[in-house]
């Protein structure tokens, strides 16, 4: 495909016009509404926002690291948009039964955009490991769980799996994703196929296509850890706000196993729930509240800083010894461990 020079939103619309004229995707747990606005595809990448994913404000490649945003949508000023001369490729634009899939490439990264929200669900950085977003946090999980298989519920293009195998090359990962065509495109463009090859130390990713919350997600003896990253239309799946869902997931763990969760926006509840005298802002996140009901006294949480997306993260089990946990990880992960606290 020839390199496409993006100058205006109108140009981008014409590039993706065949995709946008297709009918809405087929049935899914949470079908996404049509949104024809392409302002978020204007040339500076914003990694995962508080609504769980990152938004492309522009694909400006001169900044060493992207800037994060909290709102799910954003109108650009001329200064923010830059000169409009930045180059990127549209590698794929196709509709599956479940998603409208777009994969774009800059000089530094490739990104997976799904549906009309144009949220980035996966990022593949060329020659770099860390994303400086919630995906990095998942790579800290193997340090505090038993040896054994780890399930990734909501594999997307494989960003979390890539980070985990890079840091822990002997891991056995099982990724679950509902969309076969998305998996195919991730293999073609996002390096997913490389993760399915065994590393010199025996690590590998096994990809499963199916509903990540179904009873088929299970193995004899249980998982050592489960990573949960399940969203639709910028919102965490409603099932994850229910206590019963977490009890079902917990039953899939081996003894001393843990679940680490991207809970999306740090705040999705009323402010009056929080006491000004205590640090209990976790009450503002419906998913963390459901987890705390399921596992009283056995949930830890942290809010990612603004520059890293403002996502709320949660972890089951007793609060680990933070000093020991930190010592087992490289920077920048080790320096962020101290932010974890018990609910």
C-alpha positions in Angstrom: 0.0 0.0 0.0 1.3 3.4 -0.9 2.1 5.9 1.9 -0.9 8.1 2.5 -0.3 11.7 3.5 -3.1 12.9 5.7 -3.9 16.6 5.4 -7.6 16.9 6.5 -10.3 15.0 8.1 -12.1 14.9 4.7 -9.1 13.0 3.3 -9.3 10.5 6.1 -13.0 10.1 5.6 -12.4 9.3 1.9 -9.8 6.7 2.8 -12.2 4.8 5.1 -15.3 5.5 3.2 -15.8 1.9 2.0 -15.7 0.7 5.6 -18.1 3.3 6.8 -20.7 2.5 4.2 -20.9 -1.1 5.4 -23.8 -2.1 7.6 -23.3 -2.3 11.4 -21.5 -5.3 12.8 -23.4 -8.5 13.7 -24.6 -9.4 17.2 -22.1 -9.3 20.0 -22.3 -9.1 23.8 -22.3 -5.3 23.4 -22.8 -4.1 19.9 -21.3 -0.7 19.2 -23.4 2.2 17.9 -22.5 3.9 14.6 -20.5 7.1 14.9 -19.4 8.6 11.6 -17.1 11.2 13.2 -13.5 10.8 12.2 -12.1 13.7 14.1 -10.2 11.3 16.4 -8.2 10.1 13.4 -6.7 13.5 12.7 -2.9 13.4 12.6 -0.7 12.5 18.0 -1.5 9.2 19.4 -3.1 9.2 22.8 -2.7 5.8 24.5 -5.4 4.4 26.8 -7.7 6.9 28.2 -9.9 6.6 31.3 -12.5 4.9 29.2 -10.1 2.0 28.9 -8.5 2.6 25.5 -6.5 5.2 23.8 -7.8 7.7 21.3 -6.0 8.8 18.2 -6.1 12.6 18.2 -3.3 12.6 15.6 -0.5 10.4 14.4 2.2 12.9 15.1 5.5 11.0 15.2 7.9 13.6 16.4 6.9 13.3 20.1 9.0 10.7 21.9 6.0 9.6 24.0 2.3 10.2 23.5 0.1 12.4 25.7 -2.9 10.8 27.4 -6.4 12.1 27.6 -9.3 11.5 30.0 -12.4 12.3 27.8 -13.5 9.6 25.3 -13.8 12.3 22.6 -11.9 15.4 21.9 -12.1 18.3 19.5 -8.8 19.5 18.2 -7.6 23.0 18.0 -5.3 23.9 15.1 -2.3 24.0 17.4 -3.1 20.5 18.8 -3.6 19.1 15.3 -0.2 20.2 14.0 0.4 21.1 10.4 -1.4 18.0 9.1 1.6 16.9 7.1 2.3 13.8 9.2 2.4 10.5 7.3 0.8 7.2 8.3 -0.5 4.1 6.4 -3.9 2.6 6.7 -2.8 -1.1 6.6 -6.3 -2.6 6.9 -9.9 -1.4 7.0 -12.4 -4.2 7.1 -15.7 -5.2 8.8 -16.0 -8.5 10.6 -19.1 -10.0 12.1 -18.3 -8.3 15.4 -16.2 -5.2 14.6 -15.2 -2.5 12.2 -11.4 -3.1 12.2 -8.8 -0.4 11.2 -5.0 -0.9 11.6 -2.8 2.2 11.0 0.9 2.6 11.0 3.2 5.5 11.9 7.0 5.6 11.8 7.0 4.4 15.4 3.9 2.2 15.9 1.1 0.2 14.6 -2.3 0.5 16.2 -5.6 -1.4 16.2 -8.8 0.7 16.1 -12.1 -1.0 16.5 -15.6 0.3 15.6 -16.8 3.8 15.2 -15.4 5.0 18.5 -11.9 4.9 16.9 -10.5 3.8 20.2 -7.1 2.0 20.1 -7.4 -1.5 21.5 -3.8 -2.5 20.9 -0.5 -0.9 20.1 2.6 -2.5 18.6 5.7 -0.3 19.1 8.7 -0.8 16.7 11.8 -1.5 18.7 10.2 -0.6 22.0 8.7 -2.6 24.9 6.7 -0.3 27.2 3.5 1.5 26.3 3.4 3.8 29.3 -0.2 2.8 29.8 -2.3 0.2 31.7 -1.0 -2.6 29.4 2.4 -2.3 31.1 0.8 -3.1 34.5 -0.3 -6.6 33.3 3.4 -7.5 32.9 3.9 -7.2 36.7 1.4 -10.0 37.5 3.7 -13.0 37.0 5.9 -11.8 39.8 3.2 -12.4 42.5 1.5 -15.6 41.3 2.4 -19.3 41.2 4.0 -20.8 38.2 1.4 -21.9 35.7 -0.7 -20.8 32.7 -2.1 -17.3 32.6 -5.3 -16.4 30.8 -5.8 -13.1 29.0 -9.5 -12.3 28.6 -9.7 -9.7 25.8 -6.6 -10.4 23.8 -7.2 -7.8 21.2 -4.0 -7.5 19.1 -1.8 -9.0 21.8 -0.3 -5.9 23.5 -0.4 -7.4 27.0 0.8 -10.8 25.8 3.8 -9.2 24.0 4.8 -7.3 27.1 4.4 -10.3 29.4 6.4 -12.7 27.2 9.1 -10.0 26.7 9.6 -9.7 30.5 8.8 -13.4 31.4 9.8 -15.5 28.3 8.9 -18.8 29.9 5.2 -17.9 30.4 2.4 -20.1 29.0 -0.3 -17.7 28.0 -3.9 -18.4 26.8 -5.5 -15.5 25.0 -9.2 -15.2 24.4 -10.7 -13.0 21.7 -14.2 -13.3 20.2 -13.4 -12.0 16.7 -11.5 -14.4 14.3 -11.0 -11.8 11.7 -9.4 -9.4 14.3 -7.0 -12.2 15.2 -6.1 -12.8 11.5 -5.3 -9.1 11.0 -3.3 -9.0 14.3 -1.3 -11.9 13.0 -0.7 -10.1 9.7 0.1 -6.6 11.0 0.6 -6.5 14.8 3.2 -9.3 15.4 0.7 -11.7 17.0 1.9 -14.6 15.0 5.4 -14.2 16.6 3.9 -14.6 20.0 2.4 -18.0 19.0 5.9 -19.3 18.4 7.7 -20.9 21.4 10.5 -18.8 22.9 13.9 -20.2 23.6 12.8 -20.5 27.2 9.5 -22.3 26.4 7.1 -19.4 26.6 4.2 -19.2 24.1 0.8 -17.6 23.5 -2.1 -19.9 22.6 -4.9 -18.0 20.9 -8.5 -19.1 21.5 -11.4 -17.6 19.6 -14.6 -17.4 21.6 -16.5 -15.7 24.4 -14.0 -14.8 27.1 -16.7 -15.1 29.8 -18.0 -18.5 28.8 -17.6 -21.7 30.7 -15.1 -23.0 28.1 -12.5 -20.7 29.5 -11.0 -23.2 31.9 -8.1 -25.7 32.3 -7.5 -28.6 34.6 -5.9 -27.4 37.8 -6.8 -23.8 37.2 -4.9 -20.7 35.9 -2.1 -19.1 37.9 -3.4 -15.7 36.9 -6.1 -14.1 34.8 -5.8 -10.8 33.0 -9.2 -9.1 32.3 -9.4 -6.4 29.7 -12.9 -6.5 28.4 -14.6 -3.4 26.9 -17.1 -2.3 24.4 -17.8 1.2 23.2 -15.2 2.6 25.7 -17.0 1.0 28.6 -16.2 -2.1 30.7 -18.6 -5.0 30.0 -21.6 -4.8 32.3 -21.1 -8.4 33.5 -17.9 -7.2 35.2 -19.9 -4.9 37.5 -21.7 -8.0 38.9 -20.4 -9.9 41.9 -21.4 -13.3 40.4 -19.1 -12.8 37.5 -16.0 -12.4 39.7 -16.9 -15.5 41.7 -17.1 -17.4 38.5 -13.7 -16.2 37.4 -12.2 -16.8 40.7 -13.2 -20.5 40.5 -11.0 -20.8 37.4 -7.8 -20.0 39.4 -5.4 -22.5 41.0 -4.7 -22.0 44.7 -3.0 -18.6 45.4 -3.8 -17.5 41.9 -4.8 -13.8 41.2 -6.9 -11.8 38.8 -5.6 -8.4 37.5 -8.2 -6.1 35.9 -8.3 -3.0 33.8 -11.4 -1.4 35.3 -11.6 1.5 32.9 -12.4 5.0 34.0 -11.2 5.7 37.6 -14.6 7.3 38.3 -17.9 6.0 37.1 -19.9 6.6 40.3 -21.3 9.6 42.3 -18.7 11.7 44.2 -20.9 11.6 47.4 -19.8 8.0 47.9 -16.3 9.1 48.8 -15.4 10.4 52.3 -13.1 13.4 52.1 -11.2 12.0 55.2 -10.2 8.7 53.6 -8.5 7.5 50.4 -11.4 5.4 49.2 -11.9 6.7 45.7 -12.1 3.1 44.6 -15.8 3.5 45.6 -16.2 5.6 42.4 -15.5 2.5 40.2 -18.4 0.1 39.9 -16.1 -2.8 38.9 -13.9 -2.5 41.9 -16.9 -2.2 44.1 -18.3 -5.5 42.7 -14.9 -7.2 43.2 -14.8 -6.0 46.8 -18.2 -7.5 47.5 -17.1 -10.8 46.0 -13.8 -10.8 47.9 -14.0 -8.7 51.1 -10.6 -7.6 52.2 -9.0 -9.4 49.3 -8.8 -6.7 46.6 -6.1 -4.1 45.9 -6.5 -1.1 43.6 -4.6 1.8 42.0 -5.5 4.7 39.8 -3.1 5.3 36.9 -1.7 8.8 36.8 -3.0 11.2 34.2 0.0 10.9 32.0 -0.6 7.1 31.9 -4.3 7.2 31.1 -6.2 7.6 34.4 -7.4 4.0 34.3 -8.3 2.2 37.5 -6.6 -1.2 38.0 -7.6 -3.9 40.5 -5.9 -7.1 41.8 -7.4 -10.0 43.8 -5.8 -11.6 46.8 -4.0 -10.1 49.8 -2.0 -7.0 49.1 1.5 -8.2 48.1 4.6 -7.0 49.9 5.2 -4.0 47.7 8.9 -3.8 48.3 9.5 -7.4 47.3 7.1 -7.1 44.3 8.9 -4.0 43.2 12.4 -5.6 43.4 11.3 -8.3 41.0 10.5 -5.8 38.2 12.5 -3.5 35.9 11.8 0.2 35.5 9.3 1.7 34.8 7.2 -1.0 36.4 9.1 -1.2 39.7 8.6 2.5 40.5 4.8 2.3 40.1 4.2 -0.7 42.4 4.0 1.5 45.5 0.7 3.0 44.2 -1.2 -0.2 45.0 -3.4 -0.2 48.1 -6.0 -2.3 49.7 -9.7 -1.4 49.4 
